[in-house]
Amino acid sequence: MKYGIQMYLLRDYCKTKEQTLQTLKKVADMGWDGIELFQGADISAADIRAAVGDCDILNPMLWSKNFEPKKIQKTCDWLKALGAKEAAYNVIPVLFYNARNYRKFNAKYQQIAPYMAKNGLTFCHHNHKQDFQVTAGRVGVDILTEGVEPYCLEIDAYWALVAGCDVVDLMEERKDHLRYIHMKDKKNGAKPFCPLGEGDVDNRAYVEKAIALGLEYVIVDLDNSDGDVFEAAKKSLAWLRSNFS
């Protein structure tokens, strides 16, 4: 099993190109196997690769402008130069939570996915709470992905849990499209997230299921932290490495 980190946790240290590259290097030096970019398409693939060294670049989360018809080929070329295999649309359908707007996103997904596939890449959807809730009689993620081919899923275990899902069962149910698991941890009653292993979320079960399904990566995705964000990242990686091979 390999371990990655989503850079959204460290967004306050990525305000400029120089800051972003410094932060990417600092994170890579922690010993992560992979780094999931949050934005960054304005930075050359060569500069990013130099900063992260041997780390894999996983599923960059990109703005809608990067998938516009006039820019999508440039985006695909950038992703391939990074060594990424997929990318996610970084406009959150949760902000537009109803079936009508989900169908609008679905239309975009149906255009983006086959274009990326022609470039040897896979379009990925990352869920939030509402995506696994029911709207207009259907689960939101099913509206978003209907007719989309090919695509993969990055299941955020915490938001799926908050939506009322049994996450292990969900992973089994969606295994044909499941590529990555995002993990958070939180103490009951707390507002900010905490390092993996310090809260009450059963992340152990999620990692064990990921191993059983043969997933290559699980990814730490703390949106915020109850302490220093770099320490939260280090502690989360230490928990994963000390508990799983």
C-alpha positions in Angstrom: 0.0 0.0 0.0 1.2 3.5 -0.9 0.3 6.7 0.9 -0.5 10.1 -0.6 -1.6 13.5 0.7 -4.0 16.1 -0.8 -2.4 19.5 -0.8 -5.6 21.3 0.2 -4.5 21.0 3.8 -1.5 23.2 3.0 -3.2 25.7 0.7 -2.2 28.7 3.0 1.4 27.9 2.2 0.8 27.8 -1.6 -0.2 31.4 -2.3 2.5 32.0 -4.9 4.4 29.8 -7.3 7.5 30.0 -5.2 5.6 29.1 -2.0 3.9 26.2 -3.7 7.1 24.7 -5.0 8.8 25.1 -1.6 5.8 23.5 0.1 5.7 20.6 -2.4 9.4 19.9 -1.7 8.8 20.1 2.1 5.9 17.6 1.8 7.9 15.3 -0.5 10.7 15.3 2.0 8.3 13.9 4.7 8.4 10.6 2.8 5.0 10.5 1.1 4.7 8.1 -1.9 2.4 10.5 -3.8 1.1 14.1 -3.7 -2.3 15.1 -4.9 -2.2 18.6 -6.3 -4.8 21.2 -5.4 -4.7 23.7 -8.3 -1.2 24.5 -9.7 -1.9 24.2 -13.4 -0.2 27.6 -13.8 3.1 26.1 -12.8 5.1 24.1 -15.3 5.2 20.4 -15.0 9.0 20.5 -15.0 9.1 22.8 -12.0 6.6 20.6 -10.1 8.5 17.4 -10.9 11.7 19.0 -9.7 10.1 20.0 -6.4 8.5 16.6 -5.7 11.4 14.4 -6.7 10.4 10.7 -6.8 6.8 11.3 -5.5 4.0 10.3 -7.8 1.6 13.1 -8.8 -1.9 11.9 -8.2 -5.2 13.1 -9.5 -4.7 16.9 -9.6 -7.9 18.8 -8.8 -8.3 21.5 -11.4 -10.6 24.5 -12.0 -13.4 24.4 -14.6 -11.3 26.7 -16.9 -8.7 24.0 -17.3 -11.3 21.8 -18.9 -12.8 24.3 -21.3 -12.6 23.2 -24.9 -9.9 25.7 -25.8 -7.7 24.7 -22.9 -8.3 21.0 -22.3 -5.6 19.8 -24.7 -3.0 22.0 -22.9 -4.3 20.6 -19.6 -3.9 17.0 -20.8 -0.4 17.7 -22.0 0.5 19.2 -18.6 -1.0 16.2 -16.8 1.0 13.7 -18.9 4.2 15.7 -18.4 3.5 15.4 -14.6 3.1 11.7 -14.9 -0.5 12.0 -13.6 -3.0 9.3 -14.7 -6.2 11.2 -13.9 -7.6 14.6 -12.8 -10.7 15.8 -11.0 -13.0 18.7 -11.7 -12.5 21.2 -8.8 -15.9 22.8 -8.9 -18.0 21.3 -6.1 -21.5 20.2 -7.1 -22.4 20.4 -3.4 -22.6 24.2 -3.9 -25.4 23.6 -6.4 -27.1 20.7 -4.7 -30.2 19.7 -6.7 -30.9 17.3 -9.5 -31.1 20.0 -12.2 -27.6 21.3 -11.5 -26.2 17.9 -11.1 -27.4 17.2 -14.6 -25.6 20.3 -15.8 -22.4 18.9 -14.3 -23.1 15.5 -15.8 -23.2 17.2 -19.3 -19.7 18.6 -18.6 -18.5 15.3 -17.4 -19.7 13.5 -20.5 -17.6 15.9 -22.7 -14.5 15.9 -20.5 -14.2 12.1 -19.8 -13.8 10.8 -23.4 -11.5 13.7 -24.4 -9.2 12.8 -21.5 -9.4 9.1 -22.4 -8.1 9.9 -25.9 -5.1 11.3 -24.2 -4.6 8.2 -22.0 -6.0 9.9 -18.9 -9.0 9.2 -16.7 -11.6 11.7 -15.5 -12.1 11.4 -11.7 -14.9 12.5 -9.4 -14.3 13.3 -5.8 -17.4 13.3 -3.6 -18.7 15.4 -0.8 -21.5 14.7 1.6 -24.4 15.5 -0.8 -23.1 13.3 -3.6 -24.2 10.2 -1.7 -27.5 11.6 -0.6 -30.7 11.3 -2.5 -32.1 14.1 -4.7 -35.1 13.7 -7.0 -35.2 10.0 -6.1 -31.6 9.2 -7.1 -28.2 9.3 -5.4 -26.4 12.4 -6.5 -23.2 10.7 -7.7 -25.3 8.5 -10.0 -26.8 11.6 -11.7 -23.3 13.1 -12.0 -21.7 10.0 -13.7 -24.6 8.7 -15.8 -23.4 8.1 -19.3 -19.9 9.3 -18.4 -17.2 6.9 -19.7 -14.6 6.3 -18.7 -14.4 7.7 -15.2 -13.0 6.8 -11.8 -14.1 7.6 -8.2 -12.1 9.1 -5.4 -14.3 8.3 -2.4 -13.9 10.7 0.5 -14.6 8.3 3.3 -15.5 11.0 5.9 -18.0 12.8 3.7 -19.6 9.5 2.7 -19.8 8.6 6.4 -21.5 11.9 7.2 -23.9 11.2 4.4 -25.0 8.1 6.2 -23.1 5.5 4.2 -21.4 2.4 5.5 -18.1 3.3 3.9 -16.8 -0.3 3.7 -20.0 -1.4 2.0 -19.8 1.6 -0.3 -16.2 0.8 -1.3 -17.4 -2.7 -2.3 -20.4 -1.4 -4.1 -18.3 1.1 -6.1 -15.2 -1.0 -6.5 -15.4 -1.1 -10.3 -14.7 2.6 -10.5 -12.9 3.2 -7.2 -9.4 4.5 -7.7 -8.6 6.3 -4.4 -9.8 6.7 -0.9 -9.6 10.0 0.9 -9.3 9.8 4.7 -9.9 12.4 7.4 -10.1 12.0 11.2 -12.0 14.0 13.8 -12.7 13.7 17.5 -16.4 13.6 18.4 -17.7 17.1 19.0 -14.7 18.8 17.5 -14.9 21.2 14.6 -11.4 20.9 13.1 -9.9 17.6 11.9 -7.0 15.9 13.6 -4.2 13.7 12.4 -5.2 10.1 11.5 -5.3 7.9 14.5 -6.1 10.6 17.0 -9.9 10.8 16.3 -12.9 8.6 16.3 -13.2 7.8 12.6 -12.6 4.1 11.8 -9.9 4.7 9.2 -8.3 1.4 10.0 -11.3 -0.4 8.5 -11.1 1.8 5.3 -7.4 1.1 4.8 -8.0 -2.6 5.3 -10.8 -2.6 2.8 -8.6 -0.6 0.3 -5.9 -3.3 0.7 -8.4 -6.1 0.2 -9.7 -4.4 -3.0 -6.1 -4.0 -4.3 -6.1 -0.2 -4.4 -2.6 1.2 -4.9 -3.1 4.3 -2.8 -5.0 5.8 0.2 -4.8 9.5 0.5 -4.8 11.8 3.6 -7.2 14.7 2.9 -7.5 16.8 6.1 -9.3 20.0 5.1 -7.9 21.7 8.2 -6.2 20.8 11.4 -6.5 21.2 15.1 -2.8 22.0 15.2 0.1 22.8 12.9 -0.8 21.5 9.4 2.7 20.2 8.6 2.7 18.2 11.9 -0.7 16.9 11.1 0.6 15.6 7.8 3.7 14.0 9.5 1.6 12.4 12.2 -0.9 11.0 9.7 1.8 9.4 7.6 3.5 8.0 10.7 0.2 6.4 11.8 -0.3 4.8 8.3 3.2 3.5 8.1 3.2 2.1 11.7 -0.1 0.3 11.2 0.0 -1.0 7.7 2.6 -2.3 5.3 
